[in-house]
C-alpha cells in the first residue's frame, strides 16, 4: 500500500497526470490511497476501483453509493 497526500498539489494538469501514471506504472500490484482536492481528481490517468468523497461532516462512498453522516 502506498499513501500519497496531495501529490499533485501545485502541478499543472498534464504534469500531474504524468506523475500519477508513473506511480501507477511503478508497481501496478500496489494499492494506492491518494488524497486529492476535487480539481485534482480530474487528472487521474485511470478509473479508481473505489472512491470516498468528503464534504463537511458527510462522506460518500462511491463504490457502494451510500451517504454517511459523521
One Martini backbone bead per residue (centre of mass of N, CA, C, O) as a GRO file, in nm:
protein
   70
    1UNK     BB    1   0.099   0.035   0.021
    2UNK     BB    2   0.022   0.374  -0.094
    3UNK     BB    3   0.053   0.700   0.045
    4UNK     BB    4  -0.093   1.004  -0.092
    5UNK     BB    5  -0.057   1.357  -0.021
    6UNK     BB    6  -0.110   1.563  -0.254
    7UNK     BB    7   0.090   1.509  -0.521
    8UNK     BB    8  -0.045   1.753  -0.726
    9UNK     BB    9   0.026   1.995  -0.594
   10UNK     BB   10   0.113   2.262  -0.809
   11UNK     BB   11   0.025   2.117  -1.066
   12UNK     BB   12  -0.029   2.061  -1.367
   13UNK     BB   13  -0.223   1.846  -1.537
   14UNK     BB   14  -0.007   1.697  -1.713
   15UNK     BB   15   0.195   1.646  -1.481
   16UNK     BB   16   0.004   1.495  -1.292
   17UNK     BB   17  -0.061   1.261  -1.484
   18UNK     BB   18   0.232   1.160  -1.513
   19UNK     BB   19   0.287   1.104  -1.218
   20UNK     BB   20   0.053   0.898  -1.168
   21UNK     BB   21   0.135   0.701  -1.391
   22UNK     BB   22   0.414   0.636  -1.271
   23UNK     BB   23   0.315   0.519  -1.007
   24UNK     BB   24   0.137   0.295  -1.129
   25UNK     BB   25   0.372   0.163  -1.309
   26UNK     BB   26   0.576   0.074  -1.095
   27UNK     BB   27   0.324  -0.095  -0.923
   28UNK     BB   28   0.021  -0.239  -0.995
   29UNK     BB   29  -0.016  -0.408  -0.712
   30UNK     BB   30  -0.044  -0.154  -0.561
   31UNK     BB   31  -0.204   0.017  -0.326
   32UNK     BB   32  -0.379   0.324  -0.361
   33UNK     BB   33  -0.370   0.621  -0.150
   34UNK     BB   34  -0.542   0.926  -0.240
   35UNK     BB   35  -0.523   1.268  -0.182
   36UNK     BB   36  -0.772   1.496  -0.320
   37UNK     BB   37  -0.884   1.742  -0.484
   38UNK     BB   38  -1.125   1.786  -0.701
   39UNK     BB   39  -0.947   1.906  -0.933
   40UNK     BB   40  -0.735   1.666  -0.922
   41UNK     BB   41  -0.921   1.413  -0.998
   42UNK     BB   42  -0.920   1.474  -1.315
   43UNK     BB   43  -0.605   1.344  -1.360
   44UNK     BB   44  -0.664   1.058  -1.362
   45UNK     BB   45  -0.525   0.781  -1.560
   46UNK     BB   46  -0.765   0.630  -1.409
   47UNK     BB   47  -0.999   0.413  -1.270
   48UNK     BB   48  -1.126   0.385  -0.982
   49UNK     BB   49  -1.230   0.129  -0.754
   50UNK     BB   50  -1.242   0.361  -0.535
   51UNK     BB   51  -1.440   0.618  -0.349
   52UNK     BB   52  -1.403   0.907  -0.127
   53UNK     BB   53  -1.621   1.168  -0.029
   54UNK     BB   54  -1.568   1.482   0.125
   55UNK     BB   55  -1.832   1.676   0.314
   56UNK     BB   56  -1.772   1.789   0.586
   57UNK     BB   57  -1.982   1.557   0.771
   58UNK     BB   58  -1.960   1.395   0.499
   59UNK     BB   59  -1.972   1.084   0.310
   60UNK     BB   60  -1.889   0.921  -0.007
   61UNK     BB   61  -1.935   0.599  -0.133
   62UNK     BB   62  -1.902   0.510  -0.468
   63UNK     BB   63  -1.920   0.202  -0.451
   64UNK     BB   64  -2.205   0.200  -0.268
   65UNK     BB   65  -2.368   0.473  -0.266
   66UNK     BB   66  -2.324   0.612   0.023
   67UNK     BB   67  -2.445   0.812   0.293
   68UNK     BB   68  -2.259   0.955   0.568
   69UNK     BB   69  -2.289   1.052   0.891
   70UNK     BB   70  -2.033   1.223   1.114
   0.00000   0.00000   0.00000
